Amino acid sequence: LAYMLKLAPASMGFMASDGLHHAQVTEADDNQFMVTVQLNNTSVPMQRNDMMLLNTGSPHLVVFDNSLTESQDILGKGRALRHHPDFGPGGVNVNFVAVKGNDSIFVRTYERGVENETLSCGTGVTASAIATWVRYGGSHENCFSVETPGGSLRVSFTPPQKGDALFSNIWLSGPAKWIYKGSIPDGDVNT
């Protein structure tokens, strides 16, 4: 949005609650853009049975379920895990993941704050790709295609090197499109 409003250049940095991020916007065609954002380094996930916990800017619990479908009800289980006492008073976001191939996953997310499923979550698909690599491995490029109800994304990263415990060089890419523009006529807003 900052790029479209000419408030920022195509290559930019911005601060979020977890620190500085870099981003690149590429124009694809009329009102379509490809956005690539660098996320901060993150540690190897903590594993529990079929779940992994990690922080990619927000805390995420990744739950593997290869029978996951787009129509499956995830609200009850998502809500219960999000509020589970093991995750403290702040809780976690919950990502349900079905592995579709060596470097392809399908993700549905129950987000805290929203307290419902969202169509997609950037930090959630990133957490899901990293957790999938830890559990199942991936292609030699460490790049995952991620399908969500909201669309297709890509996540790439550098796994921890010998003697290191951090995933680094984490990049999230996906499309952005200006879908609506509105205005409020002068005099219609209480000041």
ZASEGU-475066 format. One record per atom (N, C-alpha, C): residue in three letters; atom name; x, y, z. Coordinates in nm, 2 decimals, always signed. Each point is the difference from the previous one (the first is absolute). Last residue first. Layout:
// ZASEGU-475066
res|atom|x|y|z
ALA|CA|X|Y|Z $
...
//
This chain:
// ZASEGU-475066
res|atom|x|y|z
THR|N|-1.52|+1.55|+1.34 $
THR|CA|+0.14|+0.02|+0.04 $
THR|C|+0.01|+0.03|+0.15 $
ASN|N|-0.34|-0.26|-0.38 $
ASN|CA|+0.00|+0.08|+0.12 $
ASN|C|+0.15|+0.01|+0.04 $
VAL|N|-0.20|-0.06|-0.50 $
VAL|CA|+0.08|-0.07|+0.10 $
VAL|C|+0.00|+0.10|+0.12 $
ASP|N|-0.19|+0.10|-0.43 $
ASP|CA|-0.07|-0.12|+0.05 $
ASP|C|+0.07|-0.07|+0.11 $
GLY|N|+0.17|+0.39|-0.24 $
GLY|CA|-0.12|+0.04|+0.07 $
GLY|C|-0.08|-0.12|+0.05 $
ASP|N|+0.31|-0.07|-0.42 $
ASP|CA|+0.02|+0.10|+0.10 $
ASP|C|-0.14|+0.04|+0.07 $
PRO|N|+0.04|-0.49|-0.22 $
PRO|CA|-0.01|+0.14|-0.05 $
PRO|C|+0.03|+0.10|+0.12 $
ILE|N|+0.21|-0.49|-0.07 $
ILE|CA|-0.11|+0.06|+0.08 $
ILE|C|+0.00|+0.15|-0.04 $
SER|N|+0.18|-0.47|-0.27 $
SER|CA|+0.03|+0.13|+0.06 $
SER|C|-0.12|+0.05|+0.08 $
GLY|N|+0.27|-0.48|-0.25 $
GLY|CA|-0.12|+0.08|+0.04 $
GLY|C|+0.04|+0.13|+0.06 $
LYS|N|+0.17|-0.49|-0.27 $
LYS|CA|+0.04|+0.13|+0.03 $
LYS|C|-0.13|+0.08|+0.03 $
TYR|N|+0.20|-0.55|-0.09 $
TYR|CA|-0.11|+0.10|+0.03 $
TYR|C|+0.06|+0.13|+0.04 $
ILE|N|+0.26|-0.38|-0.14 $
ILE|CA|-0.13|-0.06|-0.03 $
ILE|C|-0.11|+0.10|+0.03 $
TRP|N|+0.55|-0.08|-0.11 $
TRP|CA|-0.08|+0.10|+0.04 $
TRP|C|-0.15|-0.04|-0.03 $
LYS|N|+0.41|-0.35|+0.08 $
LYS|CA|-0.08|+0.07|-0.10 $
LYS|C|-0.09|+0.10|+0.07 $
ALA|N|+0.45|-0.38|+0.04 $
ALA|CA|-0.08|+0.10|+0.07 $
ALA|C|-0.08|+0.07|-0.11 $
PRO|N|+0.31|-0.50|+0.07 $
PRO|CA|-0.06|+0.11|-0.07 $
PRO|C|-0.08|+0.10|+0.09 $
GLY|N|+0.45|-0.28|+0.16 $
GLY|CA|-0.14|-0.03|-0.05 $
GLY|C|-0.06|+0.12|-0.07 $
SER|N|+0.46|-0.23|+0.32 $
SER|CA|-0.05|+0.07|-0.12 $
SER|C|-0.14|-0.03|-0.04 $
LEU|N|+0.42|-0.02|+0.41 $
LEU|CA|-0.14|-0.03|-0.03 $
LEU|C|-0.04|+0.08|-0.12 $
TRP|N|+0.50|-0.17|+0.26 $
TRP|CA|-0.08|+0.09|-0.09 $
TRP|C|-0.14|-0.06|-0.02 $
ILE|N|+0.49|-0.04|+0.33 $
ILE|CA|-0.14|-0.04|-0.02 $
ILE|C|-0.08|+0.10|-0.08 $
ASN|N|+0.49|-0.08|+0.18 $
ASN|CA|-0.03|+0.03|-0.13 $
ASN|C|-0.15|-0.04|-0.04 $
SER|N|+0.17|-0.27|+0.41 $
SER|CA|+0.03|+0.14|-0.04 $
SER|C|-0.04|+0.02|-0.15 $
PHE|N|-0.04|-0.34|+0.48 $
PHE|CA|-0.04|+0.01|-0.14 $
PHE|C|+0.03|+0.14|-0.04 $
LEU|N|+0.26|-0.23|+0.42 $
LEU|CA|-0.10|+0.09|-0.05 $
LEU|C|-0.02|-0.02|-0.15 $
ALA|N|+0.32|-0.19|+0.33 $
ALA|CA|-0.13|-0.05|+0.03 $
ALA|C|-0.11|+0.09|-0.06 $
ASP|N|+0.56|-0.18|-0.07 $
ASP|CA|-0.09|+0.12|+0.01 $
ASP|C|-0.14|-0.06|+0.03 $
GLY|N|+0.39|-0.27|-0.08 $
GLY|CA|+0.03|+0.08|+0.11 $
GLY|C|-0.09|+0.12|+0.02 $
LYS|N|-0.01|-0.20|-0.47 $
LYS|CA|+0.06|-0.07|+0.10 $
LYS|C|+0.05|+0.09|+0.11 $
GLN|N|-0.40|+0.19|-0.27 $
GLN|CA|+0.13|-0.06|-0.04 $
GLN|C|+0.06|-0.07|+0.12 $
PRO|N|-0.54|+0.12|-0.13 $
PRO|CA|+0.12|+0.02|+0.09 $
PRO|C|+0.12|-0.08|-0.05 $
PRO|N|-0.34|+0.15|-0.38 $
PRO|CA|-0.01|-0.08|+0.13 $
PRO|C|+0.12|+0.03|+0.09 $
THR|N|-0.23|+0.33|-0.36 $
THR|CA|+0.12|-0.08|+0.01 $
THR|C|-0.01|-0.07|+0.14 $
PHE|N|-0.42|+0.16|-0.35 $
PHE|CA|+0.08|+0.03|+0.12 $
PHE|C|+0.13|-0.08|-0.01 $
SER|N|-0.53|+0.15|-0.25 $
SER|CA|+0.14|-0.06|-0.01 $
SER|C|+0.08|+0.04|+0.12 $
VAL|N|-0.55|-0.02|-0.21 $
VAL|CA|+0.09|+0.03|+0.11 $
VAL|C|+0.13|-0.07|-0.02 $
ARG|N|-0.49|+0.17|-0.27 $
ARG|CA|+0.13|-0.07|+0.00 $
ARG|C|+0.08|+0.04|+0.12 $
LEU|N|-0.57|-0.01|-0.17 $
LEU|CA|+0.12|+0.07|+0.05 $
LEU|C|+0.12|-0.09|-0.02 $
SER|N|-0.57|+0.05|-0.15 $
SER|CA|+0.13|-0.07|-0.01 $
SER|C|+0.11|+0.09|+0.05 $
GLY|N|-0.55|+0.02|+0.15 $
GLY|CA|+0.09|+0.01|-0.11 $
GLY|C|+0.13|-0.07|+0.02 $
GLY|N|-0.39|+0.03|+0.31 $
GLY|CA|+0.01|+0.13|-0.06 $
GLY|C|+0.09|+0.01|-0.12 $
PRO|N|-0.07|-0.40|+0.26 $
PRO|CA|-0.13|+0.04|-0.05 $
PRO|C|+0.00|+0.13|-0.07 $
THR|N|+0.46|-0.24|+0.00 $
THR|CA|-0.09|+0.03|+0.10 $
THR|C|-0.14|+0.03|-0.06 $
GLU|N|+0.52|-0.23|-0.13 $
GLU|CA|-0.13|+0.03|-0.04 $
GLU|C|-0.08|+0.03|+0.13 $
VAL|N|+0.55|+0.00|-0.15 $
VAL|CA|-0.10|-0.01|+0.10 $
VAL|C|-0.14|+0.04|-0.05 $
SER|N|+0.54|-0.17|-0.14 $
SER|CA|-0.12|+0.06|-0.05 $
SER|C|-0.11|-0.02|+0.10 $
PHE|N|+0.55|+0.02|+0.09 $
PHE|CA|-0.13|-0.07|+0.01 $
PHE|C|-0.11|+0.08|-0.07 $
CYS|N|+0.58|-0.08|+0.05 $
CYS|CA|-0.11|+0.10|-0.05 $
CYS|C|-0.13|-0.08|+0.00 $
ASN|N|+0.49|-0.14|+0.06 $
ASN|CA|-0.07|+0.04|+0.12 $
ASN|C|-0.10|+0.11|-0.03 $
GLU|N|+0.30|-0.27|-0.30 $
GLU|CA|-0.01|+0.15|+0.00 $
GLU|C|-0.06|+0.05|+0.13 $
HIS|N|+0.04|-0.47|-0.11 $
HIS|CA|+0.13|+0.05|+0.03 $
HIS|C|+0.00|+0.16|+0.00 $
SER|N|-0.45|-0.26|+0.13 $
SER|CA|+0.09|+0.00|-0.11 $
SER|C|+0.13|+0.07|+0.04 $
GLY|N|-0.24|-0.22|+0.40 $
GLY|CA|-0.05|+0.07|-0.11 $
GLY|C|+0.09|+0.00|-0.12 $
GLY|N|-0.14|-0.21|+0.55 $
GLY|CA|+0.10|+0.04|-0.10 $
GLY|C|-0.07|+0.08|-0.12 $
TYR|N|-0.22|-0.17|+0.41 $
TYR|CA|+0.00|-0.08|-0.12 $
TYR|C|+0.11|+0.02|-0.09 $
ARG|N|-0.06|+0.23|+0.44 $
ARG|CA|-0.06|-0.13|+0.01 $
ARG|C|+0.02|-0.09|-0.12 $
VAL|N|+0.16|+0.45|+0.01 $
VAL|CA|+0.06|-0.07|+0.11 $
VAL|C|-0.05|-0.14|+0.01 $
TRP|N|-0.19|+0.28|-0.33 $
TRP|CA|+0.14|-0.03|-0.03 $
TRP|C|+0.07|-0.08|+0.11 $
THR|N|-0.43|+0.17|+0.08 $
THR|CA|-0.01|-0.11|-0.10 $
THR|C|+0.14|-0.05|-0.04 $
ALA|N|-0.04|+0.38|+0.27 $
ALA|CA|-0.03|-0.12|+0.08 $
ALA|C|-0.01|-0.12|-0.09 $
ILE|N|+0.06|+0.42|-0.21 $
ILE|CA|+0.12|-0.04|+0.08 $
ILE|C|-0.02|-0.13|+0.08 $
ALA|N|-0.37|+0.19|-0.24 $
ALA|CA|+0.11|-0.05|-0.09 $
ALA|C|+0.12|-0.05|+0.08 $
SER|N|-0.35|+0.20|+0.24 $
SER|CA|-0.04|-0.13|-0.05 $
SER|C|+0.11|-0.06|-0.09 $
ALA|N|+0.05|+0.44|+0.17 $
ALA|CA|+0.02|-0.10|+0.11 $
ALA|C|-0.04|-0.14|-0.06 $
THR|N|-0.09|+0.35|-0.29 $
THR|CA|+0.14|-0.01|+0.02 $
THR|C|+0.03|-0.11|+0.10 $
VAL|N|-0.44|+0.12|-0.07 $
VAL|CA|+0.05|-0.09|-0.11 $
VAL|C|+0.15|-0.02|+0.01 $
GLY|N|-0.19|+0.29|+0.32 $
GLY|CA|-0.05|-0.14|+0.02 $
GLY|C|+0.05|-0.09|-0.11 $
THR|N|+0.08|+0.47|-0.01 $
THR|CA|+0.08|-0.06|+0.10 $
THR|C|-0.04|-0.15|+0.02 $
GLY|N|-0.27|+0.24|-0.30 $
GLY|CA|+0.13|+0.00|-0.04 $
GLY|C|+0.10|-0.07|+0.09 $
CYS|N|-0.53|-0.09|-0.09 $
CYS|CA|+0.08|+0.06|+0.10 $
CYS|C|+0.15|-0.01|-0.03 $
SER|N|-0.56|-0.06|-0.20 $
SER|CA|+0.14|-0.03|-0.01 $
SER|C|+0.07|+0.08|+0.11 $
LEU|N|-0.47|-0.04|-0.02 $
LEU|CA|+0.02|-0.05|-0.13 $
LEU|C|+0.15|-0.04|-0.02 $
THR|N|-0.22|-0.02|+0.49 $
THR|CA|+0.02|+0.10|-0.10 $
THR|C|+0.04|-0.06|-0.13 $
GLU|N|-0.29|-0.16|+0.48 $
GLU|CA|+0.09|-0.03|-0.11 $
GLU|C|+0.02|+0.13|-0.09 $
ASN|N|-0.10|+0.09|+0.51 $
ASN|CA|-0.07|-0.07|-0.11 $
ASN|C|+0.11|-0.04|-0.10 $
GLU|N|+0.06|+0.32|+0.36 $
GLU|CA|-0.07|-0.11|+0.07 $
GLU|C|-0.09|-0.08|-0.10 $
VAL|N|+0.32|+0.40|-0.01 $
VAL|CA|-0.12|-0.01|-0.09 $
VAL|C|-0.09|-0.10|+0.07 $
GLY|N|+0.36|+0.04|+0.25 $
GLY|CA|-0.04|+0.14|-0.02 $
GLY|C|-0.12|+0.00|-0.10 $
ARG|N|+0.31|-0.42|-0.05 $
ARG|CA|-0.04|+0.07|+0.13 $
ARG|C|-0.03|+0.14|-0.04 $
GLU|N|-0.05|-0.39|-0.37 $
GLU|CA|+0.08|+0.11|+0.06 $
GLU|C|-0.06|+0.06|+0.13 $
TYR|N|+0.03|-0.46|-0.35 $
TYR|CA|-0.09|+0.06|+0.10 $
TYR|C|+0.08|+0.10|+0.07 $
THR|N|+0.07|-0.25|-0.51 $
THR|CA|+0.04|+0.07|+0.13 $
THR|C|-0.11|+0.05|+0.08 $
ARG|N|+0.18|-0.37|-0.42 $
ARG|CA|-0.11|+0.08|+0.05 $
ARG|C|+0.04|+0.05|+0.13 $
VAL|N|+0.27|-0.22|-0.46 $
VAL|CA|-0.01|+0.05|+0.14 $
VAL|C|-0.13|+0.07|+0.02 $
PHE|N|+0.32|-0.36|-0.34 $
PHE|CA|-0.13|+0.07|+0.01 $
PHE|C|-0.02|+0.04|+0.14 $
ILE|N|+0.47|-0.12|-0.32 $
ILE|CA|-0.09|-0.03|+0.11 $
ILE|C|-0.13|+0.08|-0.01 $
SER|N|+0.50|-0.18|-0.26 $
SER|CA|-0.13|+0.06|-0.02 $
SER|C|-0.09|-0.04|+0.12 $
ASP|N|+0.45|-0.17|-0.15 $
ASP|CA|+0.02|+0.14|+0.03 $
ASP|C|-0.13|+0.08|-0.02 $
ASN|N|+0.02|-0.48|-0.04 $
ASN|CA|+0.13|+0.02|+0.06 $
ASN|C|+0.02|+0.15|+0.04 $
GLY|N|-0.50|-0.13|-0.02 $
GLY|CA|+0.11|-0.05|-0.08 $
GLY|C|+0.13|+0.03|+0.07 $
LYS|N|-0.43|+0.09|+0.20 $
LYS|CA|-0.05|-0.05|-0.13 $
LYS|C|+0.11|-0.05|-0.09 $
VAL|N|-0.14|+0.08|+0.55 $
VAL|CA|+0.11|+0.00|-0.09 $
VAL|C|-0.05|-0.06|-0.13 $
ALA|N|-0.27|+0.28|+0.39 $
ALA|CA|+0.00|-0.13|-0.08 $
ALA|C|+0.12|+0.01|-0.10 $
VAL|N|-0.15|+0.28|+0.49 $
VAL|CA|+0.08|-0.02|-0.12 $
VAL|C|-0.02|-0.14|-0.06 $
PHE|N|-0.19|+0.43|+0.36 $
PHE|CA|-0.02|-0.14|-0.04 $
PHE|C|+0.06|-0.02|-0.13 $
ASN|N|+0.07|+0.37|+0.41 $
ASN|CA|+0.01|-0.03|-0.14 $
ASN|C|-0.02|-0.15|-0.02 $
VAL|N|-0.09|+0.41|+0.40 $
VAL|CA|+0.01|-0.14|-0.03 $
VAL|C|-0.01|-0.02|-0.15 $
ASN|N|+0.16|+0.39|+0.40 $
ASN|CA|-0.07|-0.02|-0.12 $
ASN|C|+0.01|-0.15|-0.04 $
VAL|N|+0.03|+0.16|+0.52 $
VAL|CA|+0.07|-0.02|-0.13 $
VAL|C|-0.09|+0.01|-0.11 $
GLY|N|+0.02|+0.19|+0.56 $
GLY|CA|-0.04|-0.11|-0.10 $
GLY|C|+0.08|+0.00|-0.12 $
GLY|N|-0.01|+0.28|+0.43 $
GLY|CA|-0.01|+0.06|-0.13 $
GLY|C|-0.04|-0.10|-0.11 $
PRO|N|+0.08|-0.12|+0.47 $
PRO|CA|-0.12|+0.08|-0.02 $
PRO|C|-0.02|+0.06|-0.14 $
GLY|N|+0.28|-0.46|+0.04 $
GLY|CA|-0.01|+0.12|+0.08 $
GLY|C|-0.12|+0.08|-0.03 $
PHE|N|+0.12|-0.45|-0.16 $
PHE|CA|+0.05|+0.11|-0.09 $
PHE|C|-0.01|+0.14|+0.07 $
ASP|N|-0.16|-0.42|+0.19 $
ASP|CA|+0.14|-0.02|-0.03 $
ASP|C|+0.06|+0.11|-0.08 $
PRO|N|-0.48|-0.04|+0.10 $
PRO|CA|+0.09|+0.07|+0.10 $
PRO|C|+0.15|-0.02|-0.02 $
HIS|N|-0.37|+0.03|-0.40 $
HIS|CA|+0.05|-0.10|+0.09 $
HIS|C|+0.10|+0.06|+0.10 $
HIS|N|-0.27|+0.20|-0.38 $
HIS|CA|-0.01|+0.04|+0.14 $
HIS|C|+0.06|-0.10|+0.10 $
ARG|N|+0.02|-0.07|-0.48 $
ARG|CA|+0.03|+0.14|+0.01 $
ARG|C|+0.00|+0.04|+0.15 $
LEU|N|-0.16|-0.43|-0.12 $
LEU|CA|+0.15|+0.01|+0.00 $
LEU|C|+0.04|+0.14|+0.02 $
ALA|N|-0.46|-0.07|-0.04 $
ALA|CA|+0.05|-0.07|+0.12 $
ALA|C|+0.15|+0.01|+0.01 $
ARG|N|-0.21|+0.18|-0.39 $
ARG|CA|-0.03|+0.08|+0.12 $
ARG|C|+0.05|-0.07|+0.13 $
GLY|N|+0.04|-0.24|-0.41 $
GLY|CA|+0.08|+0.12|+0.00 $
GLY|C|-0.02|+0.09|+0.12 $
LYS|N|-0.28|-0.38|-0.06 $
LYS|CA|+0.14|-0.04|+0.04 $
LYS|C|+0.09|+0.12|+0.00 $
GLY|N|-0.44|+0.09|-0.14 $
GLY|CA|+0.00|-0.05|+0.14 $
GLY|C|+0.14|-0.04|+0.04 $
LEU|N|-0.06|+0.15|-0.45 $
LEU|CA|-0.02|+0.10|+0.10 $
LEU|C|+0.01|-0.05|+0.14 $
ILE|N|+0.03|-0.22|-0.46 $
ILE|CA|+0.12|+0.01|+0.09 $
ILE|C|-0.02|+0.10|+0.12 $
ASP|N|-0.27|-0.32|-0.42 $
ASP|CA|-0.02|+0.09|+0.12 $
ASP|C|+0.13|+0.01|+0.08 $
GLN|N|-0.02|-0.12|-0.54 $
GLN|CA|+0.00|-0.05|+0.13 $
GLN|C|-0.01|+0.10|+0.11 $
SER|N|+0.04|+0.06|-0.49 $
SER|CA|-0.13|+0.01|+0.06 $
SER|C|-0.01|-0.06|+0.14 $
GLU|N|+0.40|+0.01|-0.28 $
GLU|CA|-0.05|+0.14|+0.00 $
GLU|C|-0.13|+0.01|+0.08 $
THR|N|+0.33|-0.41|+0.13 $
THR|CA|-0.07|+0.05|-0.12 $
THR|C|-0.04|+0.15|+0.02 $
LEU|N|+0.35|-0.42|+0.23 $
LEU|CA|-0.06|+0.13|+0.00 $
LEU|C|-0.06|+0.04|-0.14 $
SER|N|+0.26|-0.39|+0.16 $
SER|CA|-0.13|-0.02|-0.05 $
SER|C|-0.08|+0.13|+0.00 $
ASN|N|+0.45|-0.05|+0.17 $
ASN|CA|+0.00|-0.02|-0.14 $
ASN|C|-0.13|-0.03|-0.06 $
ASP|N|+0.20|+0.26|+0.43 $
ASP|CA|-0.11|-0.08|-0.03 $
ASP|C|-0.02|-0.02|-0.15 $
PHE|N|+0.33|+0.26|+0.43 $
PHE|CA|+0.00|-0.08|-0.13 $
PHE|C|-0.12|-0.09|-0.01 $
VAL|N|+0.11|+0.48|+0.26 $
VAL|CA|-0.06|-0.13|+0.02 $
VAL|C|+0.00|-0.07|-0.13 $
VAL|N|+0.25|+0.44|+0.26 $
VAL|CA|-0.02|-0.06|-0.13 $
VAL|C|-0.05|-0.15|+0.03 $
LEU|N|+0.02|+0.51|+0.26 $
LEU|CA|+0.00|-0.15|+0.03 $
LEU|C|-0.03|-0.06|-0.14 $
HIS|N|+0.21|+0.51|+0.14 $
HIS|CA|-0.08|-0.09|-0.08 $
HIS|C|+0.02|-0.15|+0.04 $
PRO|N|+0.10|+0.57|+0.14 $
PRO|CA|+0.01|-0.14|+0.03 $
PRO|C|-0.10|-0.08|-0.08 $
SER|N|+0.24|+0.44|-0.20 $
SER|CA|-0.12|-0.03|+0.10 $
SER|C|+0.02|-0.15|+0.03 $
GLY|N|+0.34|+0.16|-0.23 $
GLY|CA|-0.06|+0.14|+0.01 $
GLY|C|-0.12|+0.00|+0.09 $
THR|N|+0.18|-0.41|-0.09 $
THR|CA|+0.05|+0.06|-0.12 $
THR|C|-0.05|+0.15|-0.01 $
ASN|N|+0.06|-0.45|+0.36 $
ASN|CA|-0.04|+0.14|-0.01 $
ASN|C|+0.06|+0.06|-0.13 $
LEU|N|-0.17|-0.53|+0.19 $
LEU|CA|+0.11|+0.09|-0.04 $
LEU|C|-0.05|+0.14|-0.01 $
LEU|N|-0.13|-0.56|+0.11 $
LEU|CA|-0.02|+0.13|+0.04 $
LEU|C|+0.12|+0.09|-0.03 $
MET|N|-0.27|-0.50|-0.16 $
MET|CA|+0.13|+0.07|+0.02 $
MET|C|-0.04|+0.15|+0.04 $
MET|N|-0.24|-0.55|-0.04 $
MET|CA|-0.01|+0.15|+0.00 $
MET|C|+0.14|+0.06|+0.02 $
ASP|N|-0.17|-0.47|+0.03 $
ASP|CA|-0.02|+0.04|-0.14 $
ASP|C|+0.00|+0.15|-0.01 $
ASN|N|+0.24|-0.18|+0.42 $
ASN|CA|-0.08|-0.09|-0.08 $
ASN|C|-0.01|+0.05|-0.14 $
ARG|N|+0.25|+0.33|+0.22 $
ARG|CA|-0.09|-0.07|+0.08 $
ARG|C|-0.09|-0.09|-0.08 $
GLN|N|+0.47|+0.37|-0.03 $
GLN|CA|-0.09|-0.11|-0.05 $
GLN|C|-0.07|-0.07|+0.11 $
MET|N|+0.25|+0.51|-0.13 $
MET|CA|-0.01|-0.11|+0.10 $
MET|C|-0.11|-0.10|-0.05 $
PRO|N|+0.31|+0.30|-0.34 $
PRO|CA|-0.12|-0.02|+0.07 $
PRO|C|+0.01|-0.10|+0.11 $
VAL|N|+0.41|+0.31|-0.18 $
VAL|CA|-0.06|-0.13|-0.03 $
VAL|C|-0.13|-0.01|+0.08 $
SER|N|+0.13|+0.50|-0.07 $
SER|CA|+0.07|-0.12|+0.05 $
SER|C|-0.08|-0.12|-0.05 $
THR|N|+0.04|+0.49|-0.26 $
THR|CA|-0.07|-0.07|+0.10 $
THR|C|+0.07|-0.13|+0.04 $
ASN|N|+0.05|+0.53|-0.27 $
ASN|CA|+0.05|-0.14|+0.03 $
ASN|C|-0.08|-0.06|+0.11 $
ASN|N|-0.24|+0.38|-0.29 $
ASN|CA|+0.11|-0.01|+0.09 $
ASN|C|+0.04|-0.15|+0.02 $
LEU|N|-0.24|+0.17|-0.46 $
LEU|CA|-0.03|-0.01|+0.14 $
LEU|C|+0.13|-0.02|+0.08 $
GLN|N|-0.14|+0.23|-0.50 $
GLN|CA|+0.10|-0.08|+0.08 $
GLN|C|-0.05|+0.00|+0.15 $
VAL|N|-0.29|+0.06|-0.48 $
VAL|CA|+0.04|+0.06|+0.13 $
VAL|C|+0.10|-0.10|+0.07 $
THR|N|-0.26|+0.13|-0.51 $
THR|CA|+0.09|-0.09|+0.07 $
THR|C|+0.05|+0.07|+0.12 $
VAL|N|-0.42|+0.04|-0.39 $
VAL|CA|+0.06|+0.06|+0.11 $
VAL|C|+0.09|-0.11|+0.07 $
MET|N|-0.27|+0.14|-0.49 $
MET|CA|+0.06|-0.11|+0.07 $
MET|C|+0.08|+0.07|+0.11 $
PHE|N|-0.46|+0.18|-0.28 $
PHE|CA|+0.14|+0.02|+0.04 $
PHE|C|+0.05|-0.13|+0.06 $
GLN|N|-0.43|+0.26|-0.30 $
GLN|CA|+0.06|-0.12|+0.05 $
GLN|C|+0.14|+0.02|+0.03 $
ASN|N|-0.29|+0.33|-0.22 $
ASN|CA|-0.04|-0.02|+0.14 $
ASN|C|+0.04|-0.13|+0.06 $
ASP|N|+0.11|+0.01|-0.49 $
ASP|CA|-0.09|+0.10|+0.05 $
ASP|C|-0.06|-0.04|+0.14 $
ASP|N|+0.43|-0.27|-0.10 $
ASP|CA|-0.08|+0.07|-0.10 $
ASP|C|-0.10|+0.09|+0.07 $
ALA|N|+0.40|-0.16|+0.22 $
ALA|CA|-0.03|-0.11|-0.09 $
ALA|C|-0.08|+0.05|-0.12 $
GLU|N|+0.36|+0.24|+0.37 $
GLU|CA|-0.13|+0.01|-0.07 $
GLU|C|-0.01|-0.11|-0.10 $
THR|N|+0.28|+0.01|+0.47 $
THR|CA|+0.02|-0.01|-0.14 $
THR|C|-0.14|+0.01|-0.06 $
VAL|N|+0.27|+0.09|+0.50 $
VAL|CA|-0.13|+0.00|-0.07 $
VAL|C|+0.04|+0.00|-0.15 $
GLN|N|+0.26|-0.12|+0.50 $
GLN|CA|+0.01|+0.04|-0.14 $
GLN|C|-0.13|-0.02|-0.07 $
ALA|N|+0.24|+0.04|+0.54 $
ALA|CA|-0.11|-0.04|-0.10 $
ALA|C|+0.03|+0.05|-0.13 $
HIS|N|+0.20|-0.09|+0.55 $
HIS|CA|+0.02|+0.06|-0.13 $
HIS|C|-0.10|-0.06|-0.09 $
HIS|N|+0.02|+0.10|+0.56 $
HIS|CA|-0.02|-0.09|-0.11 $
HIS|C|+0.04|+0.07|-0.13 $
LEU|N|+0.07|+0.05|+0.59 $
LEU|CA|+0.01|+0.05|-0.14 $
LEU|C|-0.02|-0.11|-0.10 $
GLY|N|-0.22|-0.07|+0.49 $
GLY|CA|+0.12|+0.06|-0.05 $
GLY|C|-0.01|+0.04|-0.14 $
ASP|N|-0.36|-0.20|+0.28 $
ASP|CA|+0.12|-0.08|+0.02 $
ASP|C|+0.13|+0.05|-0.07 $
SER|N|-0.43|+0.22|-0.02 $
SER|CA|+0.02|-0.02|+0.14 $
SER|C|+0.12|-0.09|+0.03 $
ALA|N|+0.04|+0.28|-0.44 $
ALA|CA|-0.12|-0.07|+0.06 $
ALA|C|+0.03|-0.03|+0.14 $
MET|N|+0.21|+0.34|-0.43 $
MET|CA|+0.01|-0.06|+0.14 $
MET|C|-0.14|-0.07|+0.03 $
PHE|N|+0.27|+0.08|-0.49 $
PHE|CA|-0.11|+0.05|+0.09 $
PHE|C|+0.02|-0.07|+0.13 $
GLY|N|+0.23|+0.11|-0.53 $
GLY|CA|+0.01|-0.06|+0.13 $
GLY|C|-0.11|+0.05|+0.08 $
MET|N|+0.09|-0.05|-0.57 $
MET|CA|-0.02|+0.08|+0.12 $
MET|C|+0.03|-0.09|+0.12 $
SER|N|-0.06|+0.06|-0.58 $
SER|CA|+0.09|-0.07|+0.10 $
SER|C|+0.00|+0.08|+0.13 $
ALA|N|-0.27|+0.17|-0.33 $
ALA|CA|-0.02|-0.14|-0.02 $
ALA|C|+0.09|-0.09|+0.09 $
PRO|N|-0.11|+0.49|+0.19 $
PRO|CA|+0.05|-0.05|-0.13 $
PRO|C|-0.03|-0.15|-0.01 $
ALA|N|-0.32|+0.34|+0.28 $
ALA|CA|+0.12|-0.07|+0.02 $
ALA|C|+0.04|-0.05|-0.14 $
LEU|N|-0.38|+0.26|+0.05 $
LEU|CA|+0.06|+0.04|+0.12 $
LEU|C|+0.13|-0.07|+0.03 $
LYS|N|-0.36|-0.03|-0.37 $
LYS|CA|+0.13|+0.08|-0.02 $
LYS|C|+0.06|+0.06|+0.13 $
LEU|N|-0.39|-0.31|-0.07 $
LEU|CA|-0.03|+0.14|+0.03 $
LEU|C|+0.12|+0.09|-0.02 $
MET|N|+0.05|-0.47|-0.07 $
MET|CA|-0.11|+0.05|-0.09 $
MET|C|-0.04|+0.14|+0.02 $
TYR|N|+0.32|-0.20|+0.30 $
TYR|CA|+0.05|+0.01|-0.14 $
TYR|C|-0.10|+0.06|-0.09 $
ALA|N|-0.14|-0.11|+0.43 $
ALA|CA|+0.09|+0.12|+0.01 $
ALA|C|+0.07|+0.02|-0.14 $
LEU|N|-0.27|-0.38|+0.05 $
LEU|CA|-0.08|+0.12|+0.00 $
LEU|C|+0.09|+0.13|+0.00 $
//
